[in-house]
Amino acid sequence: MEITKRHIALLGSTGSIGTQALDVIAANPERFVVEVLTAQSNANLLIEQALRFKPNCVVIGDESKYNQVKEALWSADIKVYAGKEALAQVVESESIDIVLTALVGFAGLEPTIRAIKAGKHIALANKETLVVAGEMVTSLAKEHAVNIYPVDSEHSAIFQCMAGEWHNPIEKIYLTASGGPFRGKSAEELATVTKAQALKHPNWSMGSKITIDSATMMNKGLEVIEARWLFHLKPEQIDVIVHPQSIIHSIVQFTDGSMKAQMGLPDMKLPIQYAIAYPERIHADFPRFDFLKYPSLTFETVNTDVFRCLKLAFEANEAGGIIPCALNAANEIAVDAFLNDKISFHEIPTLIESSITSVSNIHNPSLDDYFRVDEMVREIASGKLSNS
């Protein structure tokens, strides 16, 4: 049987998820075609990727690098665009079947919404899209008959556990967390950690922002909010448990008490491939799990008094409305400040909490509300940094 190739727009192709997605695509040329590549500022790698995969067009977010990219790709007959609006427009192209959003942060929201309105299926690696505007995005996806396939390993695990079970109600889900580099540390110990220590994740290789989010456990908090909308759950149906080996990627508990878990070695290429190939499972040469190398799998509770970012995320998920948007904005500013040596590690949750306390909740926010509150909270957080 002839395989119909899927034409993919890869937003954020030069990041960790983007480069691994291109590895998956390169290993399956009979199934996937790269239609669009985008990057914010890494022009050199974007050019290299474009010359290899020959997309129809590329977008460089940093407009100052437009001429560099255009000149490099002119002889390859690849269209080149630049800027935020170009990124949002390019996903609407008729030739695209699926949009893989691997952008970091709030920047992923508008392109994802535009792609959904254009009827494109979404492979979602940008968790902030659902953290900020989950209710709006999932409603739009339903309205436009668009599927959202999760790429995060935890949400992919839940999605895989639900295969064949969509008619059965979920009692609870457990998102597993490695615990990051500071698992078991006290609040006093976190006060002295360095940037190098925070960027050294024990199990996963990721970009700097998500690695810091993992170290603070805000990443798990954002995943909790994302899971609420992806799987139509109430906040109390979602829990987090520490699983240091990162072999069980998440668990679904059904109303009869039965539980399903998805297992595998920590490798983001598997959930990426599952998302863009769904509903098929296609062959891959990824390393296989060996039970004898893992004689025990262990689980621990999370101390949210130590990992305060996770506590803030639970509270934001419970509050709903515009509060998760505010949380995300403050977190992006706080993480950037830490990476640029403006605050210490243990000050990240302090800056986040103090930046969102003045936000009045809006329970049915519009898109304009999301953009306004995002900008407002960023200004508040940045102002606190300037005054410190």
C-alpha positions in Angstrom: 0.0 0.0 0.0 1.3 3.4 -1.0 2.0 5.7 2.0 0.7 9.3 1.8 3.5 11.6 2.9 2.7 14.1 5.6 3.9 17.7 4.9 5.2 19.2 8.2 5.7 22.8 9.3 8.3 22.7 12.0 8.2 25.8 14.2 11.4 26.2 16.2 13.5 23.8 14.1 16.9 24.8 15.6 16.0 24.0 19.2 16.3 20.7 21.1 12.8 19.4 20.0 13.2 20.8 16.5 16.5 19.1 15.8 15.3 15.8 17.2 12.1 16.1 15.1 14.3 16.5 12.0 16.2 13.4 12.9 12.9 11.5 13.0 11.9 13.0 9.7 15.2 12.2 8.1 14.9 8.5 9.2 11.5 8.3 7.5 11.7 10.1 4.1 9.0 7.9 2.7 6.5 9.3 5.3 7.4 12.9 6.0 8.2 16.0 4.0 9.5 19.2 5.5 7.3 22.0 4.2 8.3 24.9 6.5 11.2 25.5 8.9 11.4 28.4 11.4 13.9 29.7 13.9 14.1 32.8 16.0 17.8 33.8 15.7 20.0 30.8 14.9 20.4 31.7 11.2 23.4 29.5 10.6 21.7 26.3 11.7 18.4 27.3 10.0 20.4 27.7 6.7 22.1 24.3 7.2 18.7 22.6 7.8 17.1 24.3 4.9 19.8 23.2 2.5 19.5 19.6 3.7 15.7 19.3 3.8 14.7 21.7 1.0 11.5 23.1 2.5 9.2 25.3 0.5 10.0 28.2 2.8 11.7 29.3 6.0 11.0 32.0 8.5 13.7 33.7 10.6 12.1 35.6 13.5 15.0 38.0 14.0 14.5 40.4 11.1 18.1 41.6 11.2 19.2 38.2 9.9 16.8 38.1 7.0 19.4 39.1 4.3 21.9 36.5 5.6 19.3 33.7 5.3 17.9 35.0 2.0 21.3 35.2 0.3 22.3 31.7 1.6 19.1 30.1 0.3 18.6 32.1 -2.9 20.3 29.5 -5.2 18.2 26.7 -3.5 14.9 28.4 -4.6 13.6 28.4 -1.0 11.4 31.3 0.0 12.6 33.3 2.9 10.4 35.4 5.3 11.1 37.2 8.5 9.4 38.5 11.6 6.6 37.6 14.0 3.7 38.1 11.5 5.4 36.0 8.9 5.7 33.1 11.4 1.9 33.4 12.2 1.0 33.5 8.5 3.2 30.7 7.2 1.3 28.0 9.1 -1.8 28.8 7.1 -0.3 27.4 3.8 -2.6 24.9 2.0 0.4 22.5 1.5 0.8 21.9 5.3 -0.8 18.8 6.9 0.6 19.1 10.4 2.2 21.9 12.4 4.8 20.8 15.0 5.1 23.7 17.4 8.5 23.5 19.1 8.7 27.2 20.0 9.7 28.2 23.5 7.2 30.1 25.7 4.4 32.5 24.9 5.6 32.9 21.4 4.0 29.7 20.4 0.4 30.8 21.1 -0.5 33.0 18.1 1.0 30.6 15.4 -0.8 27.7 17.0 -4.1 29.5 17.0 -3.6 30.6 13.4 -2.8 27.0 12.4 -5.9 25.6 14.1 -8.1 28.2 12.4 -6.6 27.1 9.1 -7.6 23.5 9.9 -4.0 22.2 10.5 -3.5 19.3 12.9 -1.1 20.2 15.8 1.8 18.3 17.2 2.3 20.3 20.4 5.7 20.6 22.1 5.0 24.2 23.2 3.2 23.5 26.5 2.8 27.3 27.2 0.2 27.5 24.5 -2.2 25.4 26.7 -1.0 26.9 29.9 -1.8 30.4 28.8 -5.0 29.8 26.8 -5.9 26.1 27.2 -9.7 26.7 27.2 -9.6 28.9 24.1 -7.2 26.7 22.2 -9.0 23.4 22.9 -12.4 25.0 22.0 -11.0 26.3 18.7 -9.6 22.8 17.9 -13.0 21.3 18.5 -14.7 24.0 16.4 -12.3 23.4 13.5 -12.1 19.6 13.8 -8.4 19.8 14.5 -6.5 17.2 16.5 -3.8 18.2 19.1 -1.2 15.5 19.5 1.0 16.0 22.6 4.7 15.8 22.2 5.7 16.2 25.9 6.8 12.8 27.1 4.3 12.9 30.0 1.3 13.9 27.9 2.2 11.6 25.1 2.3 8.8 27.7 -1.3 9.7 28.9 -2.4 9.9 25.2 -0.9 6.5 24.5 -2.6 5.0 27.6 -5.9 6.4 26.5 -5.8 4.6 23.1 -8.9 2.4 22.9 -10.1 3.9 26.2 -11.6 7.3 25.2 -15.1 6.2 26.1 -14.0 5.2 29.6 -13.9 8.0 32.2 -10.6 8.9 33.9 -10.5 8.9 37.7 -7.0 10.4 38.0 -3.8 10.8 36.1 -0.2 10.9 37.6 2.4 12.9 35.8 5.8 11.5 36.7 8.8 13.8 37.4 12.4 12.9 37.5 12.8 15.4 40.4 15.5 17.2 38.4 19.1 17.8 39.6 17.9 18.9 43.1 15.7 16.0 44.1 15.7 15.6 47.9 17.4 18.9 48.5 16.2 21.3 51.3 15.2 24.9 50.8 18.5 25.9 52.5 20.5 23.8 50.0 18.6 25.4 47.0 19.7 28.8 48.2 23.3 28.1 47.2 22.9 26.2 43.9 24.8 27.5 40.8 23.6 28.0 37.3 25.8 25.1 36.1 24.2 22.8 38.6 20.7 23.8 37.6 21.5 23.2 33.9 22.7 19.7 34.5 19.6 17.5 34.3 20.1 13.9 35.4 18.1 12.2 32.6 17.1 14.5 29.8 18.9 16.7 27.3 16.9 19.9 26.8 17.1 23.6 26.0 18.2 25.9 28.9 14.8 27.4 29.6 13.0 24.0 30.0 16.0 22.6 31.9 15.7 25.4 34.5 12.0 24.8 34.7 12.7 21.2 35.4 15.1 22.1 38.2 12.5 24.4 39.8 9.7 21.9 39.0 7.8 24.6 37.3 8.0 22.5 34.2 5.9 19.9 35.9 3.5 22.6 37.1 3.0 23.8 33.6 2.4 20.2 32.5 -0.3 19.9 35.1 -2.1 22.9 33.6 -1.6 21.6 30.1 -3.0 18.2 31.0 -6.2 19.7 32.4 -7.1 21.0 28.9 -5.6 18.2 26.8 -7.6 15.5 28.6 -10.6 17.6 29.9 -9.9 17.0 33.6 -10.6 18.9 36.8 -7.6 20.1 38.8 -8.1 17.6 41.5 -7.8 14.7 39.0 -4.2 15.5 38.3 -1.3 14.6 40.6 2.5 14.6 40.3 4.8 11.9 41.6 8.6 11.8 41.5 10.0 8.8 39.6 13.8 9.3 39.5 14.5 6.7 36.8 12.2 8.4 34.2 11.1 5.1 32.8 7.4 5.3 33.5 6.4 8.5 31.7 2.9 8.9 33.2 0.0 6.9 34.5 -3.8 6.8 33.9 -6.1 5.5 36.7 -9.6 4.6 35.5 -12.8 4.6 37.6 -12.5 0.8 38.3 -9.2 1.4 39.9 -7.2 -0.1 37.1 -4.1 1.8 36.0 -2.2 2.0 32.7 1.4 3.3 32.5 3.5 4.0 29.4 7.2 3.0 29.7 10.4 3.5 27.8 13.8 4.9 28.0 14.0 8.8 28.2 14.2 9.7 24.6 12.1 12.6 23.1 12.3 11.2 19.6 9.7 8.5 20.5 6.9 11.0 21.5 7.8 13.2 18.6 7.5 10.3 16.2 4.3 9.1 17.8 2.7 12.5 17.4 3.5 13.1 13.7 2.8 9.5 12.7 -0.4 9.0 14.7 -2.4 6.7 14.6 0.4 4.5 13.3 3.4 3.2 15.3 6.2 3.1 12.8 9.5 1.2 13.2 12.4 3.1 14.9 15.9 2.1 15.9 15.7 3.9 19.2 17.5 2.0 22.1 15.3 -0.6 23.8 14.6 -0.8 27.5 16.3 -3.6 29.4 14.5 -4.6 32.6 17.6 -6.2 34.1 19.4 -2.8 34.0 16.6 -1.3 36.1 15.9 -3.9 38.9 13.8 -1.3 40.8 11.6 1.6 39.8 11.0 4.0 42.7 8.5 6.7 43.5 8.5 9.7 45.9 6.2 12.5 46.9 7.1 16.1 46.0 7.8 18.6 48.7 6.0 21.7 47.4 7.3 23.8 50.3 10.8 23.3 48.9 9.8 23.4 45.2 7.5 26.4 45.5 7.1 26.8 41.7 5.1 23.6 41.6 2.9 24.9 44.4 2.3 28.2 42.5 1.3 26.2 39.4 -1.2 24.0 41.3 -2.7 27.2 42.7 -2.9 28.8 39.3 -4.5 25.7 37.8 -7.1 25.8 40.6 -7.8 29.5 40.0 -8.0 29.2 36.2 -9.0 32.1 34.0 -6.1 34.5 33.3 -3.9 33.4 36.3 -2.0 30.6 34.4 -1.2 33.2 31.7 0.2 35.5 34.4 2.2 32.6 36.0 3.8 31.7 32.6 4.8 35.3 31.9 6.4 35.8 35.3 8.2 32.5 35.1 9.7 33.4 31.7 11.1 36.6 33.1 12.3 34.9 36.2 14.1 32.1 34.4 15.7 34.6 32.0 16.9 36.7 34.9 18.4 33.6 36.6 20.2 32.5 33.3 21.6 36.1 33.1 22.8 36.1 36.7 20.3 38.8 37.8 18.7 36.6 40.5 19.6 33.5 42.4 17.9 30.1 41.9 15.8 30.3 45.1 14.6 33.8 44.1 12.8 32.5 41.0 9.5 31.5 42.8 9.7 34.7 44.9 9.8 36.9 41.8 7.0 34.9 40.2 4.7 35.1 43.2 5.3 38.8 43.8 4.6 39.5 40.1 1.3 37.9 39.9 -0.3 38.9 43.2 -1.6 42.2 41.7 -3.4 40.4 38.8 -7.2 40.4 39.0 -8.6 37.2 37.5 -10.6 37.2 34.3 -12.6 33.9 34.1 -13.4 34.0 30.4 -10.5 35.9 28.8 -10.3 37.0 25.2 -7.2 36.7 23.1 -6.6 40.4 23.7 -6.8 39.8 27.5 -4.1 37.1 27.2 -1.7 39.4 25.3 -2.5 42.4 27.6 -1.9 40.4 30.8 1.2 38.7 29.5 2.7 42.1 28.6 1.6 43.6 32.0 3.1 40.9 34.1 6.4 40.9 32.2 6.6 44.6 32.8 5.9 44.1 36.5 8.5 41.4 36.9 11.1 43.3 34.9 10.4 46.4 37.1 11.0 44.4 40.2 14.4 43.3 38.8 15.3 46.8 38.0 14.5 48.0 41.5 16.2 45.1 43.3 
